[in-house]
Amino acid sequence: MAITASMVKELRDMTGAGMMDAKKALTETAGDMEAAVDWLRTKGLAKAAKKSGRTAAEGLVAVRVEGGRGVAVEINSETDFVAKNAEFQQMVAAIAGAAVDAADLEALRAADLGGKSVADTITDKVATIGENMTLRRMASVEGETVVAYVHNAAAEGMGKIGVLVALSGGTESFGKQVAMHIAATSPAALDEASLDPAIIEKERQIQIEIARQSGKPENIIENMIKGRMNKFMAEVTLLGQAFVINPDQSVADAAAEAGAIITGFVRLEVGEGIEKAQEDFAAEVAKTASGG
């Protein structure tokens, strides 16, 4: 019986197995879908399916810089134990390497990694390690100089927070200081022009409401709002923030002093934005020990 691509996809969706494993299972069972599922289970390749619904909010962010391009990727796992696993870390490093030549997240998922796609590699690792894992995000910057920094490093080039900074002029040393600043302060954007207009408008409406509650005249309220919005911009934009290395300077002033223009940045933190069920440490250990 001819094994079609749609049959392989259906089996992959049912079991979470890799593409080549799914094709082999169908070949071995003459296209019998139910028998193919059983074949995969006997080989330990269908474990991924029952893991895929579980929340993966731990893991690692890895950064890689080659030439004038830097990439950061976030690969999640269910527990921090797996993030410390050498096998998981080797996979993360390999994916970060593949990301350098990938245009976007979908291209990275399809990229070749030792004869398998990145997506299939992750699925296979779910089966062998026994936790749900996801390739969640990828971001990149390009520039004359790109500097990477990892906070809370678990291994070389990977940790809980990964930062990339693109510079024109200046030095790598200054770029590293800026990257450390970004890790600490998590700016929302480079400057006001690159900040999401929805964020600006939301803050403006909040400040208008607060100012009006003061009962002051409209002309005074307008000045209050202007001052508060300026303060807001200084807090959330990288160039407007007080530089952590020297709080008497803004980052923009520090860059000018260093002869640098900061042209872009990326900051990824493991699990940010993911709703994670609260679980005490003892329960986490028990779950891991039981293979649940």
DOMAR-543481 format. One line per 4 residues: number of its first residue (from 1); their letters; for each residue x, y, z of N, C-alpha, C, O. Coordinates in pm, whole numbers, plus 32768, in hexadecimal, padded with zeros to 4 digits. Layout:
<nodes>
NUM	A	X/Y/Z/X/Y/Z/X/Y/Z/X/Y/Z; ...
</nodes>
This chain:
<nodes>
1	MAIT	8054/7F88/8000/8000/8000/8000/8058/807D/8000/80B9/8085/804B; 8036/80DF/7FAD/8084/815B/7FA5/806A/81B0/8022/7FF7/81C6/8049; 80D5/81DE/805F/80CA/8232/80D7/80CB/82C5/80A9/812F/82F4/8073; 805D/830A/80BF/8052/8394/8092/807C/83F7/80FF/8083/83D5/8175
5	ASMV	8097/8472/80D3/80BF/84DB/8132/804F/84F7/8194/8069/8515/8209; 7FD2/84EF/8167/7F61/850B/81C0/7F55/84A1/822D/7F2F/84BE/829E; 7F77/8424/820A/7F75/83B8/826E/7FE1/83CF/82D8/7FCA/83BC/834F; 8056/83F8/82AA/80C4/8413/8306/809F/8486/8364/80B8/847F/83DC
9	KELR	8062/84EF/832C/8039/8562/837D/7FD1/8537/83E5/7FD8/8560/8459; 7F70/84E6/83BC/7F08/84BA/8418/7F44/846B/848D/7F1C/847F/8500; 7FA2/8414/846E/7FE1/83C4/84D8/8035/841C/8534/8038/8408/85AD; 807A/847E/84F9/80C9/84DA/854B/806F/8529/85AA/8091/853D/861E
13	DMTG	7FFC/8557/8576/7F9F/85A3/85C9/7F67/854F/863B/7F4F/8581/86A8; 7F54/84CF/8620/7F1B/8473/8685/7F80/8450/86F2/7F5C/8440/8766; 7FFF/8445/86CA/8061/840E/8728/80CF/846F/8752/8110/845A/87B9; 80E4/84D9/8704/8153/8533/8721/81D9/84FD/86F5/8241/8537/8715
17	AGMM	81D9/848E/86AB/8256/8452/867C/8294/84A6/860D/824E/84F6/85CE; 8315/8494/85F5/8359/84D9/858A/832C/84A7/8502/82F2/843B/84F7; 8346/84F6/849A/8317/84D5/8414/834F/844F/83E3/8303/83FC/83B1; 83D1/843B/83EF/840E/83BF/83BE/83DE/8347/840F/83CA/82DB/83D7
21	DAKK	83CA/835A/8492/8398/82EB/84E4/8309/82C7/84BE/82E4/8252/84B8; 82B7/832F/84A3/822C/8316/847B/8228/82CE/83F5/81D9/8271/83E4; 827A/82F7/8398/827E/82B6/8314/82AA/8224/8320/8273/81CC/82DF; 830F/820E/8374/833F/8185/8387/82D4/812D/83C6/82C3/80B9/83A0
25	ALTE	828C/8165/8427/8222/8118/8469/81B6/80F0/8406/8185/807F/840A; 818F/814A/83AF/8129/812C/834A/815B/80C6/82E4/8110/8071/82B6; 81DA/80D0/82C3/8215/806F/8266/8218/7FE5/82A3/81F7/7F82/8262; 8240/7FDF/8323/8249/7F5E/8369/81C1/7F1C/837B/81B8/7EA1/8384
29	TAGD	8157/7F6D/8380/80D0/7F37/839B/8075/7F40/8321/7FFB/7F36/832D; 80B2/7F52/82AA/8067/7F55/822C/7FF8/7FBF/822C/7F8E/7FAB/81F2; 8013/802E/826E/7FB4/809C/826B/7F42/8092/82CE/7EE6/80E4/82CB; 7F45/802F/8326/7EDC/801F/838B/7EF5/8084/83FB/7F53/8075/8448
33	MEAA	7E9F/80EB/8403/7EB6/8159/845F/7EB9/812A/84F0/7F12/8152/853C; 7E5A/80D6/8517/7E54/80A7/85A2/7ECE/8054/85C4/7F07/8061/8631; 7EF6/7FFD/8567/7F6C/7FAA/857E/7FEA/8000/8583/8048/7FE2/85CD; 7FEB/806B/8533/805F/80C4/8532/806E/810C/85B8/80DD/811F/85E9
37	VDWL	7FFD/8133/85F4/8000/8172/8678/803C/8110/86DD/8091/8136/872D; 8010/8093/86D9/8044/802D/8734/80D9/8016/871D/8125/8003/877C; 8101/8018/869D/818E/8003/867C/81E3/8071/86BA/824D/8056/86F4; 81B4/80EC/86AD/81FC/815C/86E8/8201/8153/8780/8267/8172/87BE
41	RTKG	8194/8127/87BC/8191/811A/884F/81F5/80B2/887E/8238/80C6/88E3; 81FF/8043/8834/825D/7FD9/885D/82ED/8007/8850/8346/7FD5/8896; 8305/8066/87F7/838C/809B/87E5/83A8/8113/8841/8415/814B/8840; 8342/8138/888F/8353/81AA/88E9/8354/822F/88A2/8388/8292/88D6
45	LAKA	8319/8233/8829/831B/82AD/87D9/8299/82FB/87DB/828D/8363/879B; 8236/82C9/8824/81B5/830F/882A/81A1/8355/88AF/8134/8386/88CB; 8207/835A/8901/81FB/839A/8984/81DB/842E/8978/8196/8467/89CC; 820E/846A/890F/81FF/84FB/8903/8170/8528/8902/8150/8595/8931
49	AKKS	8116/84D4/88CC/808B/84FD/88BD/804A/8520/8942/8006/8587/894B; 805E/84CF/89A9/801B/84EA/8A28/8061/8557/8A78/802D/8585/8ADE; 80D7/8582/8A4B/811E/85EE/8A8F/80F9/8677/8A57/810B/86DD/8A9A; 80C6/8679/89DA/80BD/86F7/8991/805A/875B/89CB/8062/87D1/89AB
53	GRTA	7FFD/872F/8A20/7F9D/878C/8A59/7FCC/87CC/8ADA/7F86/8821/8B12; 8041/87A5/8B0A/8070/87D9/8B8B/80BC/885B/8B7A/80FF/8871/8B15; 80B1/88B0/8BDD/80ED/8934/8BD5/8186/892C/8BDC/81BE/88F1/8C39; 81C7/8967/8B79/8258/896F/8B77/827F/8A01/8B88/827C/8A4F/8B29
57	AEGL	82A2/8A26/8C03/82C1/8AB2/8C20/834F/8AC5/8C55/8379/8B35/8C71; 8399/8A55/8C62/8426/8A5E/8C89/8479/8A53/8C09/8444/8A68/8B9C; 84F7/8A32/8C15/8549/8A22/8B9F/85BD/8A83/8B98/85F0/8AAF/8BFF; 85E6/8AA4/8B1D/865B/8AF8/8B09/8648/8B58/8A95/85FE/8B3D/8A36
61	VAVR	868C/8BC9/8A9E/869D/8C23/8A2D/872F/8C17/8A01/878A/8C20/8A54; 8744/8C03/8980/87CC/8BFB/894B/87E5/8C6C/88E9/878B/8C93/889D; 885E/8CA1/88EA/8883/8D0C/888E/88FC/8CE1/883C/8952/8C97/886A; 88FF/8D12/87C1/8970/8CF4/8768/8988/8D6D/870E/8929/8DA7/86D8
65	VEGG	8A04/8D92/86FE/8A28/8E03/86A7/8A8C/8DD3/863E/8AF1/8D95/8660; 8A6F/8DEF/85C2/8ACC/8DD2/8555/8ACE/8E4B/84F9/8A68/8E71/84C0; 8B45/8E87/84EB/8B50/8EFE/8498/8AFE/8F6E/84D3/8B08/8F8D/854A; 8AAD/8FAB/8481/8A5A/901A/84AF/89CC/8FF2/84CF/8973/9046/84D0
69	RGVA	89B4/8F71/84E9/892D/8F43/850B/892F/8EF4/858D/8983/8E9D/85A2; 88CF/8F14/85E2/88C0/8ECA/865E/8834/8E91/8667/87D4/8ED0/863D; 8829/8E17/869D/87A6/8DD8/86AE/8796/8DA9/873E/87F7/8D85/8781; 871A/8DAB/876A/86F8/8D76/87EF/8680/8D1A/87DD/8621/8D3C/8797
73	VEIN	8684/8CA6/881D/8614/8C48/8816/85EE/8C1C/88A3/8643/8C11/88FC; 856D/8C05/88B6/853C/8BD1/8936/8504/8B46/891E/84A8/8B33/88CE; 853C/8AE4/8965/8509/8A5B/8961/84DB/8A38/89ED/8529/8A3F/8A4D; 845D/8A13/89FA/8422/89FB/8A7E/841A/8968/8AA1/840F/8911/8A4B
77	SETD	8420/894F/8B23/8408/88CB/8B5C/83A8/88DD/8BD1/8387/894E/8BF6; 837B/886E/8C0A/831D/8878/8C79/8361/889C/8CFC/8329/88E5/8D4E; 83DA/8869/8D11/841E/8880/8D91/84AA/88B6/8D7D/84E6/88A8/8D12; 84DD/88F3/8DE5/8565/8928/8DE2/85CB/88B7/8DE5/863E/88CA/8DBE
81	FVAK	85A2/8841/8E14/85FD/87CE/8E14/862C/87B0/8D86/86A2/8797/8D6E; 85CD/87B3/8D28/85EF/8795/8C9C/8647/8803/8C61/869F/87E7/8C10; 8630/8881/8C8A/8683/88EF/8C59/8715/88DC/8C80/876F/8910/8C3E; 872D/8890/8CEB/87B6/8876/8D17/87EE/87F4/8CDD/8860/87CF/8CF8
85	NAEF	879C/87AF/8C8E/87C2/872F/8C52/8820/8747/8BDC/8801/8796/8B83; 8894/8704/8BDA/88F7/8719/8B71/88C0/86F7/8AE7/88E1/873A/8A85; 886D/8690/8ADF/8833/8669/8A5E/87D8/86D7/8A28/87DA/86F5/89B0; 8788/8712/8A81/8730/8780/8A5A/8784/87F9/8A2F/8766/883A/89CB
89	QQMV	87EC/8817/8A7A/8841/888A/8A5C/8887/887A/89D5/8897/88DB/898B; 88B2/8800/89B4/88F1/87E7/8933/888F/8801/88C1/88B4/8839/885A; 8812/87D9/88D5/87AB/87F1/8870/8794/8887/885F/878A/88B9/87EF; 878B/88D0/88CF/8773/8960/88CA/87E5/89A5/8880/87CD/89FF/882F
93	AAIA	8861/897E/889C/88D5/89BA/8859/88CF/89A1/87C2/88ED/89FA/8772; 88A8/8927/879B/889F/8905/870D/8832/8956/86C8/8844/8983/8657; 87C1/8969/870C/8754/89B8/86D3/877D/8A49/86C3/875C/8A89/865F; 87C6/8A7F/8726/87F6/8B09/871C/8854/8B18/86A4/8851/8B7E/865F
97	GAAV	88A7/8AB3/868D/8900/8AB6/861A/88B3/8AB8/8597/88D7/8B00/8539; 8848/8A67/8591/87F6/8A62/8518/87AB/8AE5/8503/878C/8B0A/8491; 878D/8B2B/8570/873E/8BA7/8567/8789/8C17/8520/874B/8C73/84EB; 880E/8C10/8520/885D/8C7A/84E1/8839/8C8B/844E/883A/8CFA/8419
101	DAAD	8819/8C1C/840D/87F9/8C21/837E/8763/8C1A/8362/873A/8C10/82EE; 8710/8C1F/83CA/867E/8C16/83B9/8640/8CA1/83B4/8663/8CF9/8403; 85E3/8CB3/8357/85A4/8D37/8348/8540/8D55/83B6/8533/8DC8/83E1; 84FA/8CED/83E6/8494/8D01/844C/847E/8C7D/8496/84C3/8C1A/847F
105	LEAL	841C/8C7E/84F1/8404/8C0A/8546/83D9/8B8F/84F5/8406/8B20/8512; 8383/8BA2/8492/8356/8B31/8441/83CA/8AF6/83F2/83D5/8A7C/83E5; 841E/8B4D/83BD/8494/8B1C/8374/84F0/8ACF/83D1/852D/8A6B/83A8; 84FB/8AFC/844D/854F/8AB6/84AE/8515/8A2D/84CF/855F/89CB/84D9
109	RAAD	8492/8A24/84DF/8455/89A2/84FD/846F/893D/848D/847D/88C5/84A5; 8476/896F/8411/848B/8917/839F/851E/8900/8380/853F/88AB/832D; 8577/894A/83C2/8607/8942/83A4/863F/88B8/83C5/8610/8875/8421; 86A3/888F/8378/86E1/880C/838B/873F/880D/8403/878E/886A/8416
113	LGGK	8736/87A4/8452/878B/8794/84C7/87BA/8703/84CA/877B/86AE/8508; 8827/86EA/8485/885D/8662/8482/8803/85FD/8440/87FB/858A/846C; 87BF/8627/83D5/8769/85C9/838C/86D7/85CD/83B3/8685/858C/8373; 86B6/8617/841B/862A/8627/8444/860B/86BC/844D/8665/870E/8460
117	SVAD	858D/86DE/8441/8567/8769/8455/8574/878C/84E9/8576/8733/853E; 857D/880C/8505/8581/8838/8591/8503/880A/85D9/850A/87DD/864C; 848F/8816/8597/8410/87ED/85D5/8412/875A/85F9/83E8/8735/8667; 8442/8706/859E/8448/8676/85BA/84AE/8655/8626/849A/85FA/8676
121	TITD	851C/86A0/8627/8582/868C/868E/8547/86A5/8719/8561/865A/8777; 84F8/870F/8725/84B9/872E/87A6/8455/86C2/87CC/8450/8697/883F; 8404/8696/876B/83A2/862C/8786/83E7/85AD/87B7/83B9/856D/8815; 8457/858A/8777/84A2/8513/87A1/84D9/8525/882E/84DC/84C6/887D
125	KVAT	8504/859F/884E/853C/85B7/88D3/84CF/85B1/893E/84E9/858A/89B0; 8455/85D8/891A/83E4/85CB/8977/83D2/8538/899C/83BB/8516/8A10; 83DE/84E2/8936/83CC/8453/894D/843A/8419/89A5/841F/83C4/89FA; 84B6/8445/8991/8525/840A/89DC/8535/8445/8A68/8554/83FC/8AC6
129	IGEN	851F/84C8/8A75/852E/8507/8AF9/84AF/84FB/8B4B/84B5/84EF/8BC6; 843A/84FE/8B09/83BD/84E8/8B50/8375/8563/8B81/831F/855A/8BD8; 8398/85D8/8B4A/8350/8653/8B6C/8326/8698/8AEC/8364/8689/8A83; 82B9/86E5/8AF6/8292/8737/8A84/82FC/87A3/8A6F/8330/87DD/8ACE
133	MTLR	831A/87BF/89F0/837A/8827/89CC/8345/8872/8954/8303/8838/88FE; 8361/88F4/894E/8334/8943/88DD/839F/89A7/88B3/83E6/89DF/8907; 83A9/89BB/8830/83F9/8A29/87FB/839A/8A9E/87F2/8347/8AA5/8798; 83A5/8AF9/8851/833E/8B60/8860/8357/8BDF/8811/82FD/8C14/87D0
137	RMAS	83D2/8C11/8815/83ED/8C94/87D9/8477/8C99/879A/84D3/8C50/87C1; 8483/8CF0/8738/8504/8D10/86FE/8504/8DA5/86DE/849F/8DDA/86AF; 8573/8DE8/86F7/857F/8E76/86D6/860D/8E8F/86A8/8669/8E47/86CE; 861F/8EF6/8656/86A4/8F12/8622/86BB/8FA7/8614/865D/8FF6/860D
141	VEGE	873A/8FCD/8611/8761/9058/85F3/87DA/9053/8596/8825/8FF2/8595; 87EA/90BD/854A/885E/90CA/84F3/889A/9154/8507/8853/91B5/8523; 891D/915D/84F8/895D/91DD/850A/89F1/91D6/84EE/8A28/916B/84D2; 8A31/9249/84F6/8AC3/9250/84E2/8B0A/91F8/8549/8B67/91AE/8528
145	TVVA	8ADB/9202/85C4/8B0D/91AC/8630/8A95/9175/867C/8A39/91C0/869F; 8A94/90F3/8695/8A29/90B5/86E5/8A6A/9070/875D/8AC5/901F/874E; 8A39/9092/87D3/8A6F/905C/884F/8A03/9009/8896/898F/9031/889A; 8A2A/8F98/88CB/89CD/8F40/8913/89F0/8F3A/89A7/8A64/8F45/89CD
149	YVHN	8989/8F27/89F8/899D/8F18/8A89/8934/8EB6/8ABD/88BF/8EBD/8A96; 895C/8E5C/8B14/8901/8DFE/8B53/8905/8E11/8BE9/8970/8E0F/8C26; 8890/8E22/8C25/8887/8E31/8CB6/885D/8DAA/8CF1/880B/8D63/8CB7; 8896/8D89/8D65/887E/8D07/8DA4/889E/8C95/8D43/884B/8C3F/8D29
153	AAAE	8918/8C97/8D0F/8940/8C34/8CAB/8940/8BA7/8CE5/8973/8B8F/8D52; 8904/8B4A/8C97/8904/8ABD/8CBD/8977/8A75/8C77/89AB/8A12/8CA9; 899D/8AA7/8C04/8A0D/8A75/8BB5/8A35/8AE6/8B57/89F3/8B4E/8B53; 8A9F/8AD2/8B0C/8ACE/8B3E/8AB5/8A62/8B66/8A50/8A2E/8B13/8A05
157	GMGK	8A43/8BE8/8A50/89E5/8C1C/89EE/8953/8C02/8A0A/88FF/8C18/89B3; 8932/8BD2/8A81/88A5/8BB7/8A9F/8889/8BC8/8B35/88DE/8BAA/8B89; 8810/8BF7/8B53/87E9/8C0C/8BDE/8759/8C38/8BE6/870A/8C1C/8B8C; 8736/8C7C/8C51/86AB/8CA4/8C68/8686/8D23/8C1C/8612/8D35/8BF6
161	IGVL	86E7/8D7C/8C06/86CF/8DF6/8BBA/873C/8E05/8B51/87B3/8DFB/8B71; 8715/8E1C/8AD6/8774/8E32/8A6B/875E/8EBB/8A2D/86EC/8EE1/8A11; 87CA/8F04/8A17/87C1/8F8C/89E0/8820/8F9B/896A/8890/8F68/896C; 87F3/8FE0/8904/8846/9006/8891/883D/909D/8880/87D1/90D7/888C
165	VALS	88AC/90DC/8864/88AE/916C/884B/88F9/9187/87C9/8967/9155/87B5; 88BC/91D7/8772/88FC/91FF/86F5/892F/928E/8703/88E6/92E8/872F; 89AC/92A3/86DC/89EC/9326/86EB/8A2D/9352/8668/8A57/9301/8616; 8A32/93D4/8659/8A85/9411/85F1/8AEB/9467/863B/8AC5/94C2/8685
169	GGTE	8B6C/944A/8629/8BD3/9490/8675/8BDD/9458/8702/8B9F/93F3/8722; 8C2A/949A/8756/8C3A/946B/87DF/8C90/93EE/87E6/8CD6/93CC/8787; 8C8A/93AA/8857/8CDB/9332/886D/8C83/92BE/889B/8C12/92D3/88C7; 8CB9/9245/8890/8C70/91D1/88C2/8C5C/91DA/8959/8BF7/91AD/898E
173	SFGK	8CBF/9214/899C/8CB5/9222/8A2D/8C3D/9279/8A53/8BF3/9257/8AAF; 8C2A/92E7/8A0C/8BB5/933B/8A26/8B35/92F1/8A03/8AD2/92F9/8A4A; 8B39/92A8/8994/8AC4/9259/896B/8A9C/91F4/89D5/8A26/91DE/89ED; 8B00/91B7/8A15/8AE4/9156/8A80/8AA3/919C/8AF8/8A4A/9164/8B38
177	QVAM	8AD1/9214/8B17/8A93/9260/8B85/8A00/927F/8B66/89AA/9273/8BBD; 89E6/92A5/8AEB/895C/92C2/8AC3/8907/9243/8ACA/8894/9247/8AF6; 8940/91D3/8A9F/88F8/9154/8AA4/88D4/912E/8B33/8866/90FE/8B4E; 8932/9143/8B8F/8919/9127/8C1C/88AC/9183/8C52/8857/915A/8CA2
181	HIAA	88AF/9201/8C26/8847/9261/8C4D/87BE/922F/8C1E/875D/9232/8C6B; 87B5/9202/8BA2/8737/91D2/8B6A/8705/9158/8BB6/868D/914D/8BD0; 8760/90FE/8BD9/8738/9088/8C27/86F8/90B2/8CAA/8698/9074/8CD8; 872F/911B/8CE8/86FE/9147/8D6B/867C/9196/8D64/8627/9188/8DBB
185	TSPA	866C/91EA/8CFC/85FD/9249/8CFA/858B/9224/8C9B/851C/925A/8CA8; 85A4/91CB/8C3E/853D/919D/8BE0/84F0/9210/8B9E/8476/921A/8BAF; 8534/9265/8B53/84ED/92D3/8B0F/848A/929E/8AA9/849D/9234/8A6E; 841F/92EA/8A94/83B7/92BF/8A37/83DC/92D9/89A6/83AB/9295/894C
189	ALDE	8433/933D/898E/8459/9361/8906/84DA/93B2/8909/8506/93DF/8973; 8515/93C3/8894/8591/9410/888A/8579/94A3/88AC/85C2/94DD/88FC; 8513/94DF/886F/84F2/956B/8885/845D/9580/8872/8414/9521/8855; 8430/95FB/8881/83A0/9617/8877/8369/95F4/87ED/82F9/95C3/87E2
193	ASLD	83B7/960D/8786/8389/95F2/86FE/836F/955E/86E5/831B/953B/8692; 83B7/9508/872B/83A6/9477/8715/834C/9436/877D/8338/93BD/877A; 8314/9485/87D9/82B9/9451/883E/822D/9440/8802/81FF/9495/87B7; 81EB/93D4/8823/8165/93B8/87F2/8108/942D/8814/80FA/944F/8889
197	PAII	80C8/946A/87AF/806E/94DB/87C9/7FFD/94B9/882A/7FCE/9510/8872; 7FD3/943B/882B/7F68/9411/8886/7F94/941D/8918/7F45/9441/896F; 8013/9400/8931/804A/940C/89B9/804C/949E/89E3/802A/94C0/8A54; 8076/94F5/8985/807C/9584/89A3/7FF1/95BB/89C1/7FDD/9605/8A21
201	EKER	7F90/9597/896C/7F08/95CA/897D/7EC8/9598/89FE/7E81/95E2/8A41; 7EE2/951B/8A1F/7EAB/94E3/8A9B/7EE0/9530/8B14/7E94/9553/8B6E; 7F63/954A/8B15/7F9F/9593/8B84/7F6B/9623/8B88/7F54/965A/8BF4; 7F58/9660/8B13/7F26/96E9/8B0E/7E9B/96F2/8B4B/7E7D/974E/8B97
205	QIQI	7E44/9692/8B29/7DBC/9692/8B5F/7DBB/967E/8BF6/7D6B/96BA/8C3D; 7E16/962A/8C26/7E22/9616/8CB7/7E4A/9698/8CFB/7E11/96BD/8D61; 7EAD/96DD/8CC1/7EDE/9759/8CFD/7E76/97C9/8CF4/7E6D/981D/8D4E; 7E27/97CC/8C89/7DBB/982E/8C7D/7D55/981A/8CEC/7D29/987A/8D2C
209	EIAR	7D30/979D/8D04/7CCD/977F/8D6B/7D01/97A5/8DF6/7CB9/97DE/8E47; 7D80/9784/8E0F/7DBC/97A5/8E91/7DC1/983D/8EA4/7DA1/9870/8F0F; 7DEB/9884/8E3A/7DF8/9915/8E43/7D71/9959/8E59/7D67/99B8/8EA6; 7D0B/9929/8E16/7C86/9966/8E24/7C4D/9953/8EAF/7BFE/99A5/8EDE
213	QSGK	7C73/98E7/8EF1/7C44/98CF/8F79/7C7D/9935/8FDB/7C4B/9944/904B; 7CE6/997C/8FB0/7D24/99E0/9008/7CCF/9A5F/9012/7CDE/9AAD/906F; 7C74/9A72/8FB0/7C1E/9AE6/8FB0/7C61/9B65/8F82/7C27/9BD1/8F8F; 7CDA/9B5D/8F4E/7D23/9BD3/8F21/7CEE/9C02/8E99/7CAD/9BB6/8E52
217	PENI	7D0A/9C80/8E75/7CDF/9CB8/8DF3/7D1D/9C6A/8D7F/7D85/9C2B/8D8D; 7CD8/9C70/8D0B/7D02/9C23/8C95/7D90/9C46/8C69/7DDB/9BED/8C42; 7DB5/9CC7/8C6E/7E3B/9CEC/8C3F/7EA7/9CAF/8C98/7F13/9C8B/8C67; 7E8B/9CA2/8D18/7EEB/9C65/8D74/7EED/9BCD/8D5F/7F57/9B8E/8D65
221	IENM	7E77/9B95/8D45/7E6C/9B05/8D2B/7EC0/9ADF/8CB1/7F04/9A78/8CB1; 7EBA/9B32/8C49/7F07/9B17/8BCF/7F9C/9B10/8BED/7FE3/9AB9/8BBB; 7FCC/9B6E/8C3E/805A/9B6F/8C63/807E/9AF6/8CBA/80EA/9ABD/8CAE; 8021/9ACF/8D12/8037/9A59/8D66/8046/99DC/8D10/809F/998A/8D26
225	IKGR	7FEC/99D0/8CAF/7FEF/995A/8C57/8070/9955/8C06/80AE/98EC/8BF7; 8097/99C9/8BD2/8112/99D0/8B84/818B/99A5/8BD7/81DE/9958/8BA8; 8193/99D5/8C51/8203/99B2/8CA9/8203/991E/8CCC/826B/98DD/8CCE; 818B/98E8/8CE7/8181/985B/8D0C/819F/9800/8C96/81DA/9795/8CA8
229	MNKF	8178/9828/8C1D/8196/97D8/8BA7/822C/97DA/8B88/8265/9776/8B5B; 826C/984C/8BA0/82FD/9853/8B8E/8344/97F4/8BF0/83A4/97B0/8BCC; 8312/97F1/8C6B/834A/9797/8CD0/8334/9706/8CA8/838C/96B2/8CB8; 82BC/96E8/8C73/829C/9661/8C47/82FC/9634/8BD8/832F/95C5/8BDB
233	MAEV	8313/968C/8B76/836E/966C/8B08/83FB/9651/8B3B/8441/95F9/8B08; 8424/969C/8B9E/84A9/9689/8BD6/84B4/9603/8C20/8522/95CD/8C2E; 8444/95CF/8C4E/8445/9551/8C98/8440/94D8/8C3C/847B/9470/8C5B; 83F8/94E3/8BCB/83DF/946B/8B7A/8431/9463/8AFA/8436/93F8/8ABC
237	TLLG	8473/94CF/8AD1/84C5/94C8/8A58/8558/94BD/8A7E/8586/94FF/8ADB; 85A1/946B/8A35/862D/9453/8A55/867E/94D4/8A58/86C6/94EF/8AB8; 8672/9524/89EE/86C5/959D/89E5/86A1/9604/8A50/86F5/9657/8A75; 8625/9600/8A82/85FB/9660/8AE7/861B/9635/8B75/861A/9689/8BD0
241	QAFV	8636/95B6/8B8A/864D/9584/8C12/86D0/95B6/8C4D/872F/95D4/8C05; 86D2/95BF/8CD2/8750/95DD/8D19/87AA/9562/8D0B/877F/94F2/8D26; 8826/9578/8CE3/8884/950B/8CC8/88AB/94CA/8D4C/88D9/950F/8DA8; 889B/9447/8D57/88B7/9404/8DD7/894A/9410/8E00/896A/940D/8E77
245	INPD	89A3/941E/8D9D/8A31/942C/8DBC/8A4F/94B4/8DFA/8AA6/94C2/8E4F; 8A03/951A/8DCD/8A11/95A2/8E02/8987/95E4/8DFE/8963/9622/8D99; 8939/95D7/8E68/88AF/9609/8E6A/88A2/96A0/8E54/8833/96D2/8E3E; 8912/96E9/8E59/890C/977A/8E3E/8900/9797/8DA9/88E4/9808/8D81
249	QSVA	8916/9730/8D57/890B/973D/8CC6/8896/96EC/8C92/8873/9684/8CCA; 8859/971B/8C26/87FB/96C6/8BDD/884D/9668/8B86/88C3/9680/8B6E; 880E/95FD/8B56/8854/95A2/8AFB/887D/95ED/8A7C/88E9/95D5/8A45; 8826/9646/8A4C/8845/9694/89D5/88C3/96E8/89EA/8918/96EF/8992
253	DAAA	88CE/9728/8A5E/8943/977B/8A7C/89C1/9724/8A88/8A2D/974B/8A5A; 89B2/96B0/8AC7/8A25/9655/8AD6/8A55/9624/8A4E/8ACD/9618/8A36; 89F6/9608/89F4/8A1A/95DB/896D/8A63/964A/8922/8AC7/9630/88DF; 8A32/96C4/892E/8A74/9735/88EA/8B02/9748/891E/8B5E/9763/88D0
257	EAGA	8B13/973A/899F/8B97/9748/89DC/8BF6/96DA/89AB/8C6E/96F0/899C; 8BBD/9662/8993/8C0D/95F0/8966/8C21/95F0/88CE/8C64/9598/8898; 8BE6/9652/888A/8BF2/9657/87F8/8BA3/95EB/87B3/8BC8/95BD/8747; 8B35/95C0/87F1/8AE5/9553/87BB/8A56/957F/879F/8A20/95D7/87E1
261	IITG	8A1A/953E/873C/898B/954D/8721/894D/94C4/8734/8972/9464/86EF; 88EF/94B9/8790/88AA/943A/87A7/8839/9431/8740/87DD/9483/8740; 8841/93CC/86E9/87E0/93C3/867A/8771/935D/8691/870C/935E/864B; 8784/9305/86F3/871B/92A4/870F/8742/9248/8781/87B7/9241/87A8
265	FVRL	86E0/9201/87B7/86FD/919F/8820/8690/9135/8825/8620/9149/87F3; 86B2/90C6/8861/8655/9059/887A/866A/902D/890A/86DB/9021/8938; 85FC/9014/8950/8604/8FDB/89D7/859C/8F6D/89E3/8524/8F88/89D8; 85C7/8EF3/89F9/856C/8E84/8A0F/8584/8E4A/8A9A/85F7/8E31/8AC0
269	EVGE	8519/8E36/8AE4/8521/8DF9/8B69/84CC/8D7B/8B6A/845A/8D7C/8B3B; 8503/8D11/8B9F/84BC/8C91/8BA0/8433/8C9D/8BE2/8428/8CCE/8C53; 83CD/8C70/8B9C/8348/8C65/8BD6/82F9/8CE4/8BE5/8289/8CE0/8C17; 8330/8D58/8BBA/82E5/8DD5/8BCD/8263/8DCF/8B7C/8263/8DAE/8B05
273	GIEK	81F5/8DF2/8BC0/8173/8DF2/8B7D/812A/8D6E/8B80/80B7/8D66/8B55; 816B/8D04/8BB2/812A/8C81/8BBA/80E8/8C72/8C42/8127/8C87/8CAA; 8069/8C4E/8C42/8025/8C34/8CC0/804F/8BAA/8CF0/803C/8B46/8CAB; 8088/8BA6/8D66/80BB/8B29/8D9D/8071/8B07/8E1D/8068/8B59/8E79
277	AQED	803E/8A8E/8E23/7FFB/8A61/8E9D/805F/8A5D/8F0F/80CF/8A2B/8EFE; 8038/8A91/8F82/8091/8A90/8FF5/8099/8A04/9031/8033/89C3/9049; 8113/89D7/9047/8126/8951/907C/819C/8955/90DC/8205/898D/90BB; 818B/891B/9152/81F9/8925/91B1/826C/88C9/9188/825B/886E/9135
281	FAAE	82E2/88E2/91C3/835B/889B/919A/834E/8804/91B0/8377/87B5/915C; 8314/87DD/9221/8306/874E/923F/82B0/8709/91D6/82CE/8699/91AC; 8245/874C/91AD/81ED/8712/9147/8236/8706/90C2/8223/86A5/9078; 828A/8769/90A3/82D6/8765/9025/8336/86F1/9025/8343/86AA/8FC1
285	VAKT	837C/86DC/9096/83DA/866D/90A0/8391/85E7/9094/83BF/858B/904F; 831E/85DD/90D9/82D1/8562/90D3/82A2/8543/9044/82A5/84D0/9018; 8276/85AB/8FFE/8246/8599/8F74/82B7/856A/8F1B/82A5/8511/8EC9; 832F/85A7/8F2D/83A0/8584/8EDA/83CD/84F5/8EF7/83EB/84A9/8E9B
289	ASGG	83D1/84D0/8F78/83FD/844B/8F9F/839F/83DE/8F6C/83CB/836F/8F4E; 831F/83FE/8F63/82BD/839B/8F36/82B0/8394/8E9F/826C/833D/8E69; 82F4/83F2/8E5B/82EB/83F6/8DC9/826B/8431/8D97/8249/8423/8D21; 8220/8478/8DF1/819F/84B1/8DCB/81AB/8537/8D8A/8147/8573/8D65
</nodes>
